[in-house]
């Protein structure tokens, strides 16, 4: 008597499918996958922009929320910032075109908690009362340094880098060898 092999194959396939479905239901929650990239903008008299530094956040939080944002800090009116002490401030964002023309120095992956702390820091700088931008004390470099510390980087601002965003980010890359950051010439 010849036995039909189809019931045995069907049973094996059904067992394998049930095992896959059971494994999927036991999967661990998704982890955040948000990258924070640290950028410098060389500036140009022709573009009418001074050198600048900012961060770009891209990815997905553990709950599936997509992240695509960038934040920098600046004086609302450049002439006010240059002419006198503290000036009216703002959080500024860059266009995709501008971002493409900048120097990306290094990128770190952050947790959902670090992401929330980054946003809280951005809002604190944005909502600081009065005139908060100061070329020597609270410029774009100081802002990005605050964000770098949130993600666990060693990020001081020596006087020699106060107005040199690219050189400052190169310096931060060297101070944090775990980044394996390449120096931007």
MIFIRO-576682 format. One record per residue (C-alpha): residue number from 0; chain; x, y, z. Coordinates in nm, 4 decimals, m for minus. Layout:
// MIFIRO-576682
[node NUM, "A", [X, Y, Z]]
...
***
This chain:
// MIFIRO-576682
[node 0, "A", [0.0000, 0.0000, 0.0000]]
[node 1, "A", [0.1321, 0.3461, m0.0962]]
[node 2, "A", [0.0869, 0.6264, 0.1580]]
[node 3, "A", [m0.0047, 0.9759, 0.0448]]
[node 4, "A", [0.2784, 1.2175, 0.1546]]
[node 5, "A", [0.0593, 1.5302, 0.1294]]
[node 6, "A", [m0.0948, 1.5108, 0.4801]]
[node 7, "A", [0.2545, 1.4847, 0.6376]]
[node 8, "A", [0.3829, 1.7855, 0.4294]]
[node 9, "A", [0.0717, 1.9825, 0.5156]]
[node 10, "A", [0.1167, 1.9071, 0.8876]]
[node 11, "A", [0.4826, 2.0169, 0.8777]]
[node 12, "A", [0.3998, 2.3379, 0.6904]]
[node 13, "A", [0.1184, 2.4187, 0.9323]]
[node 14, "A", [0.3468, 2.3533, 1.2301]]
[node 15, "A", [0.6183, 2.5782, 1.0833]]
[node 16, "A", [0.3648, 2.8565, 1.0184]]
[node 17, "A", [0.2308, 2.8329, 1.3748]]
[node 18, "A", [0.5860, 2.8517, 1.5098]]
[node 19, "A", [0.6597, 3.1659, 1.3034]]
[node 20, "A", [0.3378, 3.3326, 1.4207]]
[node 21, "A", [0.4080, 3.2454, 1.7844]]
[node 22, "A", [0.7611, 3.3838, 1.7564]]
[node 23, "A", [0.6303, 3.7080, 1.6064]]
[node 24, "A", [0.3877, 3.7573, 1.8945]]
[node 25, "A", [0.6779, 3.7244, 2.1411]]
[node 26, "A", [0.8944, 3.9818, 1.9645]]
[node 27, "A", [1.0407, 4.2583, 2.1782]]
[node 28, "A", [0.9164, 4.6152, 2.1375]]
[node 29, "A", [1.0790, 4.8187, 1.8631]]
[node 30, "A", [1.3822, 5.0244, 1.9573]]
[node 31, "A", [1.4250, 5.3878, 1.8646]]
[node 32, "A", [1.6299, 5.4487, 1.5550]]
[node 33, "A", [1.6862, 5.8252, 1.5501]]
[node 34, "A", [2.0171, 5.9615, 1.4269]]
[node 35, "A", [2.1431, 6.3051, 1.5266]]
[node 36, "A", [2.3942, 6.4487, 1.2812]]
[node 37, "A", [2.6112, 6.7455, 1.3700]]
[node 38, "A", [2.6624, 6.9903, 1.0818]]
[node 39, "A", [2.8611, 7.3036, 1.0117]]
[node 40, "A", [2.7934, 7.5611, 0.7446]]
[node 41, "A", [3.0978, 7.7425, 0.6123]]
[node 42, "A", [2.9125, 8.0651, 0.5405]]
[node 43, "A", [2.9723, 8.3004, 0.2531]]
[node 44, "A", [2.9602, 8.6713, 0.1964]]
[node 45, "A", [2.7890, 8.5934, m0.1356]]
[node 46, "A", [2.5158, 8.3918, 0.0380]]
[node 47, "A", [2.4804, 8.6525, 0.3104]]
[node 48, "A", [2.5190, 8.3872, 0.5791]]
[node 49, "A", [2.7746, 8.3623, 0.8537]]
[node 50, "A", [2.9371, 8.0324, 0.9552]]
[node 51, "A", [2.6868, 7.8254, 1.1498]]
[node 52, "A", [2.6361, 7.4911, 1.3249]]
[node 53, "A", [2.3162, 7.2917, 1.3748]]
[node 54, "A", [2.1829, 6.9372, 1.4193]]
[node 55, "A", [1.9714, 6.7176, 1.1929]]
[node 56, "A", [1.7466, 6.4513, 1.3482]]
[node 57, "A", [1.6199, 6.1675, 1.1297]]
[node 58, "A", [1.4691, 5.8268, 1.1918]]
[node 59, "A", [1.1888, 5.6630, 1.3827]]
[node 60, "A", [1.0920, 5.6460, 1.7498]]
[node 61, "A", [1.0007, 5.3166, 1.9147]]
[node 62, "A", [0.6284, 5.3963, 1.8758]]
[node 63, "A", [0.6698, 5.4356, 1.4992]]
[node 64, "A", [0.6716, 5.8168, 1.4935]]
[node 65, "A", [0.8866, 5.9419, 1.2052]]
[node 66, "A", [1.1453, 6.2082, 1.2866]]
[node 67, "A", [1.2793, 6.4541, 1.0287]]
[node 68, "A", [1.3854, 6.7887, 1.1772]]
[node 69, "A", [1.6807, 7.0192, 1.2174]]
[node 70, "A", [1.7608, 7.2897, 1.4689]]
[node 71, "A", [2.0064, 7.5741, 1.4929]]
[node 72, "A", [2.0227, 7.8860, 1.7084]]
[node 73, "A", [2.0708, 8.2393, 1.5857]]
[node 74, "A", [2.0038, 8.6051, 1.6402]]
[node 75, "A", [1.6750, 8.7120, 1.4869]]
[node 76, "A", [1.8497, 9.0165, 1.3397]]
[node 77, "A", [2.2165, 8.9769, 1.2497]]
[node 78, "A", [2.2971, 9.3466, 1.2755]]
[node 79, "A", [2.1665, 9.3546, 1.6333]]
[node 80, "A", [2.3853, 9.0585, 1.7319]]
[node 81, "A", [2.6990, 9.2125, 1.5858]]
[node 82, "A", [2.6428, 9.5677, 1.7088]]
[node 83, "A", [2.5758, 9.5032, 2.0752]]
[node 84, "A", [2.5475, 9.2440, 2.3493]]
[node 85, "A", [2.2472, 9.0161, 2.3879]]
[node 86, "A", [2.0072, 9.0116, 2.0954]]
[node 87, "A", [1.6655, 8.8719, 2.0185]]
[node 88, "A", [1.7049, 8.4998, 1.9467]]
[node 89, "A", [1.5370, 8.2274, 1.7445]]
[node 90, "A", [1.5568, 7.8592, 1.6649]]
[node 91, "A", [1.6150, 7.8292, 1.2943]]
[node 92, "A", [1.5749, 7.5401, 1.0537]]
[node 93, "A", [1.7577, 7.4754, 0.7302]]
[node 94, "A", [1.6187, 7.3694, 0.3941]]
[node 95, "A", [1.7125, 7.0340, 0.2422]]
[node 96, "A", [1.9120, 7.2242, m0.0183]]
[node 97, "A", [2.1136, 7.4106, 0.2455]]
[node 98, "A", [2.1714, 7.0920, 0.4465]]
[node 99, "A", [2.3083, 6.9211, 0.1358]]
[node 100, "A", [2.5699, 7.1982, 0.1069]]
[node 101, "A", [2.6943, 7.1670, 0.4674]]
[node 102, "A", [2.9584, 6.9580, 0.6408]]
[node 103, "A", [2.8252, 6.6571, 0.8307]]
[node 104, "A", [3.0886, 6.5930, 1.0959]]
[node 105, "A", [2.9483, 6.2925, 1.2834]]
[node 106, "A", [2.6247, 6.1146, 1.3699]]
[node 107, "A", [2.5031, 5.9470, 1.6886]]
[node 108, "A", [2.2000, 5.7257, 1.7480]]
[node 109, "A", [1.9814, 5.8290, 2.0406]]
[node 110, "A", [1.7231, 5.6640, 2.2614]]
[node 111, "A", [1.3634, 5.7855, 2.2816]]
[node 112, "A", [1.4493, 5.9437, 2.6174]]
[node 113, "A", [1.7496, 6.1294, 2.4724]]
[node 114, "A", [1.5346, 6.2435, 2.1800]]
[node 115, "A", [1.2775, 6.3884, 2.4218]]
[node 116, "A", [1.5566, 6.5599, 2.6167]]
[node 117, "A", [1.6942, 6.7058, 2.2917]]
[node 118, "A", [1.3543, 6.8523, 2.2069]]
[node 119, "A", [1.3165, 6.9889, 2.5614]]
[node 120, "A", [1.6552, 7.1589, 2.5264]]
[node 121, "A", [1.5580, 7.3100, 2.1909]]
[node 122, "A", [1.2352, 7.4445, 2.3434]]
[node 123, "A", [1.4171, 7.5824, 2.6476]]
[node 124, "A", [1.6529, 7.7811, 2.4239]]
[node 125, "A", [1.3655, 7.8927, 2.2007]]
[node 126, "A", [1.1481, 8.0037, 2.4920]]
[node 127, "A", [1.4199, 8.1663, 2.7028]]
[node 128, "A", [1.2811, 8.5037, 2.8149]]
[node 129, "A", [1.4301, 8.8230, 2.6831]]
[node 130, "A", [1.7248, 8.8576, 2.4496]]
[node 131, "A", [1.9313, 8.5405, 2.4773]]
[node 132, "A", [2.1573, 8.5321, 2.1706]]
[node 133, "A", [2.5067, 8.6566, 2.2458]]
[node 134, "A", [2.7964, 8.6190, 2.0041]]
[node 135, "A", [3.0350, 8.5359, 2.2898]]
[node 136, "A", [2.8097, 8.3508, 2.5364]]
[node 137, "A", [2.5064, 8.1988, 2.3617]]
[node 138, "A", [2.5632, 8.1501, 1.9917]]
[node 139, "A", [2.4924, 7.8529, 1.7634]]
[node 140, "A", [2.8009, 7.6705, 1.8936]]
[node 141, "A", [2.6855, 7.6969, 2.2563]]
[node 142, "A", [2.3421, 7.5689, 2.1512]]
[node 143, "A", [2.4823, 7.2672, 1.9669]]
[node 144, "A", [2.7210, 7.2034, 2.2595]]
[node 145, "A", [2.4176, 7.1812, 2.4902]]
[node 146, "A", [2.2573, 6.9275, 2.2532]]
[node 147, "A", [2.5833, 6.7316, 2.2284]]
[node 148, "A", [2.5955, 6.7014, 2.6072]]
[node 149, "A", [2.2373, 6.5655, 2.6073]]
[node 150, "A", [2.3545, 6.2759, 2.3878]]
[node 151, "A", [2.6538, 6.2097, 2.6139]]
[node 152, "A", [2.9342, 6.3883, 2.4302]]
[node 153, "A", [3.2130, 6.5866, 2.5931]]
[node 154, "A", [3.1355, 6.9307, 2.4460]]
[node 155, "A", [3.2975, 7.2413, 2.5875]]
[node 156, "A", [3.3408, 7.5663, 2.3931]]
[node 157, "A", [3.6949, 7.7073, 2.4189]]
[node 158, "A", [3.7306, 8.0752, 2.3306]]
[node 159, "A", [3.9348, 8.0003, 2.0181]]
[node 160, "A", [3.6299, 7.8271, 1.8632]]
[node 161, "A", [3.3590, 8.0850, 1.9502]]
[node 162, "A", [3.3149, 8.1934, 1.5882]]
[node 163, "A", [3.4485, 7.8862, 1.4072]]
[node 164, "A", [3.1738, 7.6196, 1.3885]]
[node 165, "A", [3.3607, 7.3815, 1.1560]]
[node 166, "A", [3.6800, 7.3962, 1.3623]]
[node 167, "A", [3.4754, 7.3515, 1.6806]]
[node 168, "A", [3.2994, 7.0385, 1.5504]]
[node 169, "A", [3.6378, 6.8994, 1.4392]]
[node 170, "A", [3.7582, 6.9656, 1.7956]]
[node 171, "A", [3.4533, 6.7866, 1.9438]]
[node 172, "A", [3.5180, 6.4922, 1.7110]]
[node 173, "A", [3.8736, 6.4642, 1.8472]]
[node 174, "A", [3.7557, 6.4990, 2.2089]]
[node 175, "A", [3.5147, 6.2098, 2.1572]]
[node 176, "A", [3.7175, 5.9374, 1.9828]]
[node 177, "A", [3.4254, 5.6926, 2.0044]]
[node 178, "A", [3.2677, 5.8962, 1.7228]]
[node 179, "A", [3.5440, 5.8054, 1.4798]]
[node 180, "A", [3.4771, 6.1449, 1.3200]]
[node 181, "A", [3.6804, 6.2434, 1.0182]]
[node 182, "A", [3.8220, 6.5931, 1.0261]]
[node 183, "A", [3.6627, 6.8307, 0.7788]]
[node 184, "A", [3.9322, 7.0471, 0.6118]]
***
